[in-house]
Amino acid sequence: MHLEPDSPYLADASGYRGHADELLVPEDEAAVVEIMRRASAAGIPVTISGGGSGLTGGRVPDGGWLVSLEKLNTIQVHEGYAVCGAGASLTSIQAAAAPSRQFYGPDPTEYSAAIGGTVATNASGSRSFMYRDTRRHVRALRVVLASGEVLALRRGEKPPFEIPAIPAPDVRKNTAGYFMRADMDYIDLFIGSEGTLGIVTEVKVGLLPLPGELFTGIVFFDSDEAALDAVDAWRSVPGLRMLEYVDAGSLDLVRVRYPEMPATARAGILTEQEVAPNEDAEESWLARLKSSLALIEGSWFATSAADRERFRQFRHALPEVATSLARQRGLTLVGTDFSVPIAKNREMLSYYRGCIDRDFPGQCAIFGHIGDAHVHVNFLCASHEEWVIAVRLMSDFAHKSVELGGTVSAEHGLGKRKRDFLPIQFTPEQIEAMKAVKRRLDPQWLLGRGTLFPPPVGTAAAR
């Protein structure tokens, strides 16, 4: 299928665009196998497209074929697990699991994301404080290699070739580069590999029983310092599955949509707790709010599922508005995805603030997974000149994250837009070890060409 230059298939949620010679939409895994056999024989690069919700250009092609897995969307729900086609959306998986009172733990902000895409980036999201990343929930994968060979991978199976171990940062979330560990499962090599080692066609994920009572709130503070103190105090709350941060710039970004926010609020913390039987969550939280100097009267608390959905939409509105603003100005969104050790959380945030106050005062929104020491700095650039400054600051931030023992990618992957961050975190020898694995599984460098690594010298994309 021919693609027009403005086709939505040629862009991701950040606004980054590419080009492709042809769009292919296979009906099933057998069709994917045939596509890869043809591509391998002809030496044609292949980029895999999921739901298009990514932010780093991983699904954006740089020539060759673009293969959308949207029709591989079957979902089979069982007790404790589900078997899903790679194109099944998170929304459809949650809906399919709900009648059996089960749910899928990882909670990326964008529910339209395809499960295959979340495996490719090892995504996490707002409930990552309890449920962590996608990797912990994947039980089996079916993967089509560049040659057309199909792998059926399960937990506990080891790689058929030696994979050198690469040190990992001491952070709660990390998806930079390939997962290469001592005595690792083969399946883990493909999770987080951003579609560069194989095409995930089917995913078996664990499902969890729906919790009984939830206590959910958006707690507002009149100072950033008070909010950060509350985060440190609340990390140990039993059953807490969400601990999300929203700064003053973020509140101002969505204040028109939510005018009922307290006028004096300069920070907010989104919390959600799975309440233990016989626990008086309301009384416990009232005591916490008083001791943390929260704006109790102005804070919001859920009394129904509809309230919780409204709070989810509030959280979703933050990246949505930031991305929309960048598009309106003809720019791609510039936003961070760094995480650091918990003990370095405030130091990293302070570094962000110092640089922003110096170069971007009043033009940034910081929000995200502060429980994991992983917040997103979104630059609200008004011009290309400001965009260039923001990109420079991103590199400074990446270096600072690594200096503090952190990672250059916590959940989004590096894709094409941020692949230059890889050498900030890894040595040339470590990157060469990753490339050796890539060549072993994809010797022609066909899959995801330009993602994670620059295209090999001599390819069309490298010229």
C-alpha positions in Angstrom: 0.0 0.0 0.0 1.3 3.4 -1.0 1.7 6.0 1.8 1.1 9.8 1.4 3.7 12.0 3.1 1.1 13.1 5.7 0.0 9.6 6.5 -0.5 9.1 10.3 1.5 5.8 9.9 4.6 7.9 9.2 4.6 9.7 12.6 4.5 9.0 16.3 2.9 10.8 19.1 5.9 13.3 19.4 5.3 14.5 15.9 8.5 12.9 14.5 8.0 11.9 10.9 9.6 9.6 8.4 9.0 7.9 5.1 8.4 4.4 3.7 8.3 2.8 0.3 5.3 0.6 1.2 2.8 -0.1 4.0 2.1 -3.8 4.7 -0.7 -4.9 7.1 -0.5 -8.7 7.7 -3.5 -10.6 8.7 -1.7 -13.1 10.9 1.7 -14.4 12.0 2.1 -16.5 8.8 1.9 -13.3 6.7 4.5 -11.7 8.9 6.8 -14.6 8.3 6.3 -14.3 4.5 7.0 -10.5 4.7 10.3 -11.1 6.4 11.3 -13.9 4.1 10.7 -11.5 1.1 12.5 -8.6 2.9 15.5 -10.8 3.8 15.8 -12.1 0.2 15.7 -8.6 -1.2 17.6 -6.8 1.6 14.7 -4.4 2.3 14.6 -2.7 5.7 11.5 -3.3 7.8 10.0 -1.0 10.6 7.3 -2.3 12.9 4.3 -0.1 13.7 2.1 -0.5 16.8 -0.4 2.0 18.1 1.7 5.0 17.3 1.8 6.3 20.8 5.6 6.2 21.1 7.7 9.4 21.6 11.1 8.5 20.3 10.5 7.6 16.6 10.9 3.8 17.0 7.9 3.1 14.9 8.7 5.8 12.3 10.3 4.3 9.2 13.4 5.7 7.4 12.6 4.1 4.1 11.9 0.4 3.3 8.7 -1.3 4.4 6.5 -0.3 7.3 4.6 -3.3 8.8 1.6 -2.5 10.9 0.5 -5.3 13.3 -2.9 -3.7 13.9 -4.8 -6.8 12.7 -2.9 -9.1 15.1 -5.4 -8.1 17.8 -6.9 -11.3 19.2 -7.2 -11.6 23.0 -7.8 -14.8 24.9 -8.4 -14.4 28.7 -7.7 -17.2 31.1 -7.4 -17.4 34.9 -4.3 -15.5 35.8 -3.1 -14.7 32.2 -4.1 -13.5 28.8 -2.7 -14.4 25.3 -2.8 -11.3 23.1 -1.9 -10.5 19.5 0.8 -7.9 19.4 -1.7 -5.3 17.9 -4.2 -5.6 20.8 -4.5 -2.3 22.6 -4.2 -1.9 26.3 -7.8 -0.7 26.4 -9.1 -3.8 24.8 -7.0 -6.1 27.0 -8.3 -4.4 30.2 -11.9 -4.6 28.8 -11.5 -8.3 28.0 -10.1 -9.1 31.4 -12.7 -7.1 33.4 -15.6 -9.6 33.2 -13.5 -12.2 35.0 -12.5 -9.5 37.6 -8.9 -9.4 36.5 -6.7 -6.7 35.1 -3.2 -6.1 33.6 -0.8 -4.4 35.9 1.3 -2.1 33.8 -0.4 1.2 33.1 1.3 3.3 30.4 -0.4 6.7 30.2 -1.7 6.1 26.6 -4.2 3.3 26.7 -4.3 3.2 22.9 -0.8 1.7 23.0 -0.5 -1.8 21.5 0.8 -4.5 23.8 3.5 -5.4 21.3 4.8 -1.8 21.4 4.8 -1.8 25.2 6.9 -5.0 25.1 9.3 -3.4 22.6 9.9 -0.5 24.9 9.4 -2.3 28.3 6.8 0.3 29.1 5.5 1.0 32.6 3.4 4.0 33.6 1.5 5.5 36.5 1.0 2.3 38.5 4.7 1.4 38.2 5.3 2.2 41.8 3.7 -1.1 42.6 3.6 -3.1 39.4 6.9 -1.9 37.9 7.6 -2.5 34.2 6.2 -4.7 31.4 9.1 -7.3 31.7 7.8 -8.5 35.0 4.4 -9.4 33.6 5.5 -11.1 30.3 5.3 -14.9 30.5 5.8 -15.9 26.9 6.4 -14.4 23.5 6.2 -15.4 19.9 8.8 -13.6 17.8 9.5 -13.6 14.1 13.2 -13.1 13.3 14.6 -11.2 10.3 15.0 -14.5 8.5 11.4 -15.4 8.9 12.2 -18.0 11.6 9.6 -18.1 14.4 10.7 -18.4 18.1 8.2 -19.5 20.8 9.9 -18.2 24.0 8.9 -19.0 27.6 10.2 -17.9 31.0 13.2 -20.0 32.1 14.5 -20.7 28.6 18.1 -19.6 28.2 19.7 -18.1 25.0 21.2 -20.5 22.5 24.3 -18.4 22.3 26.5 -16.6 24.8 25.4 -13.1 25.8 27.9 -11.0 27.6 26.6 -9.2 30.8 26.4 -5.4 30.7 26.1 -3.6 34.1 22.7 -2.1 34.9 22.1 1.2 36.8 20.6 0.9 40.3 17.2 2.4 39.3 13.7 1.1 39.5 13.1 1.5 35.8 15.5 1.2 32.8 15.0 0.5 29.2 18.2 1.9 27.6 19.9 -0.5 25.2 19.5 -4.3 25.2 18.9 -6.3 28.4 22.0 -8.3 28.7 22.6 -10.0 32.1 24.3 -13.1 33.5 22.1 -16.3 33.4 19.3 -14.3 31.7 16.2 -15.7 30.1 16.2 -15.6 26.3 12.8 -13.9 26.3 14.3 -10.8 28.1 16.6 -10.0 25.2 13.6 -9.1 23.1 11.7 -7.2 25.7 12.9 -3.6 25.4 14.8 -4.2 22.2 12.6 -1.7 20.4 11.8 -4.0 17.4 15.4 -4.3 16.3 16.0 -8.0 17.1 12.7 -9.5 16.1 9.0 -8.9 15.6 6.8 -9.8 18.5 3.6 -11.3 17.2 2.0 -12.7 20.3 2.4 -12.0 24.0 1.3 -14.0 27.1 0.9 -11.7 30.1 0.0 -12.3 33.6 -3.3 -10.9 34.9 -4.0 -9.9 38.5 -7.3 -10.1 40.5 -9.1 -6.8 40.7 -8.3 -5.2 44.0 -11.2 -4.7 46.5 -11.2 -1.1 47.8 -9.1 1.6 46.3 -8.3 5.0 47.9 -7.4 7.4 45.1 -6.6 11.1 45.4 -5.0 14.1 43.8 -3.4 16.0 46.7 -2.5 19.7 46.2 0.2 21.6 48.0 1.1 25.3 48.1 4.8 24.6 47.6 7.0 22.2 45.8 9.0 21.5 48.9 5.9 20.3 50.8 5.0 18.0 47.9 8.5 16.5 47.8 8.5 16.0 51.6 5.1 14.2 51.2 6.6 11.9 48.6 9.4 10.8 50.9 7.0 10.3 53.7 4.5 8.3 51.7 6.8 5.8 49.9 6.3 3.3 52.7 2.5 3.4 52.7 1.3 -0.2 52.5 -0.6 -1.1 49.3 0.4 2.2 47.5 0.4 1.5 43.8 0.6 5.1 42.4 2.8 8.0 43.5 2.8 10.6 40.7 4.1 14.2 40.7 2.7 17.3 39.0 4.6 20.6 39.3 3.3 24.2 39.1 4.1 24.4 35.3 2.0 21.3 34.7 -0.9 22.6 36.8 -0.9 25.8 34.8 -0.8 23.8 31.6 -4.2 22.2 32.4 -5.8 24.8 34.6 -8.2 25.9 31.9 -9.5 22.3 31.7 -9.7 22.0 35.5 -10.6 25.4 36.9 -11.7 23.8 40.1 -8.0 23.3 41.1 -7.1 25.4 44.1 -5.8 28.8 43.0 -2.8 28.6 45.4 -1.8 25.0 44.4 1.9 24.9 43.2 2.3 21.1 43.1 0.2 18.0 43.2 0.7 14.3 44.1 -1.5 11.6 42.6 -1.9 8.6 44.9 -3.7 5.3 44.7 -3.7 2.7 47.5 -5.1 -0.8 47.5 -6.9 -0.7 50.9 -6.5 -3.8 53.2 -9.6 -5.4 54.6 -10.9 -3.5 57.7 -8.5 -0.6 57.1 -9.9 2.9 57.6 -8.1 4.5 54.7 -9.9 7.8 55.0 -8.8 8.3 58.6 -5.2 7.2 57.8 -4.9 9.6 54.9 -6.4 12.5 56.8 -3.6 12.1 59.3 -1.0 12.0 56.5 -2.5 15.0 54.8 -2.4 17.1 58.0 1.2 16.2 58.8 2.3 16.9 55.2 0.7 20.4 55.1 -1.5 19.5 52.1 -4.3 21.7 50.9 -6.8 19.3 52.4 -10.0 21.3 51.5 -8.9 21.8 47.9 -7.6 18.3 47.2 -9.7 15.7 45.3 -10.6 12.2 46.4 -12.4 9.5 44.5 -15.7 8.1 45.7 -16.5 6.1 42.6 -15.0 4.5 39.5 -16.1 7.6 37.6 -13.9 9.8 39.9 -10.9 7.5 39.3 -11.4 7.7 35.6 -11.6 11.5 35.8 -8.3 11.5 37.7 -6.7 9.2 35.1 -7.9 11.7 32.4 -6.3 14.5 34.4 -3.0 12.6 34.4 -3.4 11.8 30.7 -4.1 15.5 29.9 -0.6 16.5 30.9 1.4 14.9 28.1 -1.6 15.3 25.7 -1.6 19.1 26.1 2.2 19.4 26.0 2.4 17.3 22.7 -0.5 19.2 21.2 1.1 22.5 22.0 4.4 21.4 20.2 2.4 20.3 17.2 0.5 23.6 17.0 3.9 25.4 16.9 5.3 23.1 14.2 7.7 21.4 16.5 8.4 17.9 17.8 7.9 17.5 21.6 11.1 17.7 23.6 10.8 15.7 26.8 13.0 13.7 29.2 12.7 10.1 30.2 15.5 9.8 32.7 15.4 8.0 36.0 18.0 8.0 38.9 18.4 6.1 42.1 15.7 7.0 44.7 18.3 8.6 46.9 19.2 11.0 44.1 15.7 12.0 43.3 15.8 15.5 44.8 19.3 16.2 43.4 18.2 15.4 39.9 15.0 17.5 40.3 17.1 20.4 41.6 19.4 20.2 38.6 16.4 20.3 36.3 15.1 23.4 38.1 18.4 25.2 38.0 18.8 24.7 34.3 15.2 25.6 33.5 15.2 28.7 35.6 18.3 29.8 33.8 17.3 29.0 30.2 13.6 28.2 30.1 11.8 30.1 33.0 8.1 29.5 33.0 8.2 27.3 29.9 8.5 23.8 31.3 6.1 21.2 32.8 7.5 18.5 35.0 5.3 15.5 35.9 5.5 11.8 36.2 6.6 8.8 38.3 8.3 10.5 41.2 7.8 7.3 43.3 10.4 5.7 40.9 12.6 8.9 40.8 11.5 9.2 37.2 9.8 12.4 36.2 9.3 13.9 32.7 10.5 17.4 31.9 8.5 18.7 29.0 9.8 21.8 27.2 7.1 24.2 26.0 9.2 25.7 23.2 7.7 28.7 21.4 10.2 28.7 18.4 12.8 26.6 16.6 15.5 28.6 18.4 14.1 27.6 21.7 13.7 24.0 20.5 17.5 23.9 19.8 18.2 25.1 23.3 15.9 22.4 24.7 17.6 19.7 22.8 21.0 20.9 24.2 19.6 20.8 27.7 18.4 17.3 27.1 21.9 16.2 26.5 23.0 18.0 29.7 20.3 16.2 31.6 21.2 12.8 30.2 24.8 13.3 31.3 23.7 14.4 34.8 21.4 11.3 35.1 24.2 9.0 34.3 26.6 10.9 36.7 24.1 10.2 39.5 23.9 6.5 38.6 20.8 6.8 36.5 19.6 5.8 33.0 19.0 7.8 29.8 15.8 5.9 29.2 13.4 4.6 31.8 10.3 3.6 29.8 10.1 5.2 26.4 13.1 3.6 24.7 15.6 5.7 22.7 14.2 5.0 19.2 15.7 7.3 16.5 15.3 10.6 18.2 17.4 9.8 21.3 19.8 7.1 20.1 22.7 9.6 20.6 22.1 9.2 24.4 23.2 5.5 24.3 27.0 6.3 24.4 26.4 8.6 27.4 25.4 5.5 29.5 27.4 2.8 27.8 31.1 2.4 26.8 32.0 1.7 23.2 32.8 -1.9 24.1 29.4 -2.4 25.7 27.6 -0.9 22.7 29.7 -3.1 20.4 28.5 -6.1 22.5 24.9 -5.0 21.8 25.6 -4.6 18.1 27.1 -8.1 18.0 23.8 -9.5 19.3 22.0 -7.5 16.7 24.2 -8.9 13.9 23.7 -12.4 15.2 19.9 -12.2 15.0 19.6 -9.7 12.1 22.9 -9.9 10.0 21.5 -7.6 7.3 20.5 -5.0 9.8 16.9 -5.0 8.4 14.7 -4.6 11.5 14.2 -1.1 13.0 17.1 0.3 11.0 18.2 3.6 12.6 16.6 2.8 15.9 19.0 2.6 18.9 22.0 2.6 16.6 22.9 4.7 13.5 22.4 2.8 10.3 25.4 0.8 9.3 27.8 2.5 6.9 26.9 1.8 3.3 23.1 1.5 3.8 20.8 4.0 2.1 19.7 5.5 5.4 23.3 6.2 6.4 24.0 8.2 3.3 
